[in-house]
Amino acid sequence: MIELKKRGLKAESKVVFQVLYKGIELGLQQRLDILVNDLVVLELKSVELLLPVHHKQLISYLKLTQKPLGFLVNLNSDSIAKSIVRIANDKTNTELRNKLEN
């Protein structure tokens, strides 16, 4: 968070969002680990190995929040740079494409 803010980026941690199904609130809340500039989701893990369930979690967060881009970061690694996975939401979605262009 400190490094992101030092670079002039807006970074928020533990951002709560409601889970919707077809526009109806389900009474469930989820939390994004870090949200950068209201566009990019950082999902932090500290696991021996990133599993498909971790990727699916980030994909679900991107879809539910309509954010265009996310990074899955495994902090339990000798090289953090080699433990970062970039995941993009569906770029054919007009609303998301407009967010990226603005």
N, C-alpha and C positions, 0 to 999 in steps of 0.2 A: 504494500500500500504506500509506503513512504517513497519508494523509487518511482512509482507511477505518478504520485502527486508532485514530486520534485521535477518531473518532466512536463508538468502543466496539464496532466490528465485528471479528469474527474473520476475518482475511484470510491466506490461504496462497498462495504462488506456486509454480509448477512442480509441481503435484500430479500424481503418477504414478498411472495406473490400468491395470489389465489389460483386454485386449479379450477378451470372451467371445462365443461363438457357441452358442446353445442350451445355455447353462450350462457349456460346455467352454472352458477357457482355450486361446487360440490361440498363446500364447507371444509375444504382441505387447504392447507398452506404448505408451500415449499420455500426453501431458501437458496438463493444463489450465493456461492462463496464470495465472489467479487464481481461487480458490474462496473465496466470501464466506459465512460462517456455515454452512458445509457444505450450502448450498442453491443459491446463485447462481453461475453460471459466467461469468467475464469473459474473452472471447477478444479479444486485442489484435492489431491489424494496423497496418502502416504501408505502405499501398498507395495508388496513385493513385485507384483506384476499387474499391469492394467488389463482388465478383463472386458469382454464384450458388454457386460452389464454397465460398466463405467461409461463406455461410449454411448450406450442407449440412454443412460441417465442424462447426459449432456444434450443429446439430440432432443429428448423430451423437453428439457428446460428451454432450449432454443425455440421449439415449436410453441410451447405454452406461453412464453413471454414475447414471441414474435421478434426475437433478436436475430440479427443476420449472421453472427459469427461467435464461435466459442473455442476455447482452448482447454484441453484436459491436461493437467500438469501433475506428474507423479514426483512428489518431493522426496520419496524414499529411493534415491538414485545417486550414483556416483557422479553422474553428469545430468543436471537438470535439463540442459539444452537438448539432450538426446531423448528426454522423457516428456516431450511436449507434443501433443497431437492437436492439429487444427481441424475443426469441424465447422462446415458452413451450412446454414439453413438453406432451404430451397430458393435459389436465386430467381426462379421463374415467378415467384410470388411478387406481384406488382407492389404491394405495400412495403415489403422488405427491400425491394430494389430501390424504391424511393428513399428509404432511410439511408441506404448506402451512398446514394448520389448526393444527398444533402449534407 
